[in-house]
Amino acid sequence: MNIDNILQIITVVSAILTVLSILLQQRGASLGAGFGSSGGLFTTRRGIDKNLFEVTIVFAVIFVLSILVGLIMPVSN
C-alpha cells in the first residue's frame, strides 16, 4: 500500500464522515422561515450539538487538506 492509496482512502472516508455529520445536525430554521416569516430565534450550540458541529468542521478540514496534498504530490507510476 503506497501513499497514494492511503491518501485516497483518507479522502473518501473523510468525505463520507463529513456528509454523515452534516446530515445528523439539527436544522436551525423552522418551517415558517422557509415561507418568508422571519425565524428570529438564535440559540447557542450546547452539548452534543456543539460537539457534532466541531467534529463536522474537523472532517471538512481533513477532506480539503487531503485533496490539496493529493494535488501537490507528484504522481507515482
N, C-alpha and C positions, 0 to 999 in steps of 0.2 A: 504494500500500500504506500503510494508516494504522497507527497504534499498536495498535489493537485486533487487527488481523490478525497483527502481529508478536508480540504477547503470546500469542495463541492458538497460534502456531507454536512459540514457546518452551515453552509448557506441554505440548504434545503431544510434542515432541522430548525434553524432559527426563523426561517420564513413561516413554517408550519406553526411553530410556537407563537410567533407574533400574531398571526391570524387568529389562532385559538384564544389568545389572551385578549385581543380586541373584541372578539365575539362574546366573551364572558363578562365584559364590563356592562354595567347598567347604563341605560340611556339617560342623558341629562334632561332632555326635552320631553314634555308631556304631549299628549295627543293634540291638545289645543294649540300648542305652539306651531304645529305643522299646518294649521288652518288660519294663521295670521294673528292669533292672540299672543300677547307677549308672555313669555314664561319668565316672570320676574323673580323667580326663586333661585338663588345661587347659594350652594352649600359647599362646605369644605369636605374633602375626602377624608374618611376615617376608616381605621381598621383594615379589613380585608380589601375593601375598595381601593384604599391608598396603596397597599402592597401590590395589588394587581396592576394598578396604574404604573407604579415604578418598575415592576417586572416587565411590563409591555415596552417601556422605554429602553430597558436594557436589551431585550430581544431585538428591538428595532436597530439599536446601535450596533449590535453584533452582526446583524444582517447586512447593514450598509458597509461596515468595515470589512466583512468577508468578501463582499463584491469588489470593493476598492482594492483590496490586496490581490484578488484574482485578476484584476485589470492591470495592476502594476507588475506582477510576477511574469517573468518570461515563460513562454510555452515550452514545455519539455517534451521531446519526442521519444 
